[in-house]
Amino acid sequence: MLLIGLTGSIGMGKSETAKMFRDLGVPVYDADAAVHKLYEKGGKAVEPLRAVFPAAIMDDAVDRKALSRCVIGLPDEMKKLEAIVHPLVGEAQMDFLRENMAAGHAMAVLDIPLLYETGGETRVDVVVVVSAPYDIQKTRVLARPDMDEAKFAAIHAKQVPDAEKRRRADFVVESDKGLDHARAQVAAIVEVLKTRQGKVLKERLRTG
């Protein structure tokens, strides 16, 4: 099974692009959704996080805002958080891959917001970057609730520049030219990838 890494900076239209892959029958793993599942009542992260960050647990679920207050600006606490959550996210991703490989899918998308920032390109066969001009990106992000110029600037500064992502990508989906244009690009990418064999998953399954 071929692994497609889907990424893009904040506000680029990655979530909408992921839906386009789903519409074409390609299964999509959403890293953010996986974390939400781990944090909800009964999720695998709740009890390990309660042991380290008891103030972050509300009604037997992880309160993301409270958790942020426990770690923001505190590198050692952030490391503790990552040590708990990252392995659980990795387990969820491998479960997703095994299930879809067993179901006979030829390819799968891993929707990973910080793919380049975390070296995730080595864990997929190809990378698709969703991109738009900076002014469009900024307008989209500032339209979100609880967002302001300073917060956007801080997030933007921590992400690999869009130009660098485009340069390193195997494919680029331009999200500023309308949905039909983006859908056509995604369809063309899927068509090209139908002829390719995946190599990374076999190694990942072997090493666990």
JOZIJO-V890071 format. One record per helix or strand of 3 or more residues. SS is the DSSP state (helix for helix, strand for strand). FROM is the first residue (numbers start at 1). LEN is the number of residues. If there is no record, write none. Layout:
# JOZIJO-V890071
ss->SS from->FROM len->LEN
ss->SS from->FROM len->LEN
This chain:
# JOZIJO-V890071
ss->strand from->2 len->6
ss->helix from->14 len->10
ss->strand from->27 len->4
ss->helix from->31 len->9
ss->helix from->45 len->8
ss->helix from->54 len->3
ss->helix from->64 len->8
ss->helix from->75 len->28
ss->strand from->107 len->5
ss->helix from->120 len->4
ss->strand from->126 len->6
ss->helix from->134 len->9
ss->helix from->149 len->10
ss->helix from->162 len->7
ss->strand from->171 len->4
ss->helix from->179 len->15
ss->helix from->200 len->8
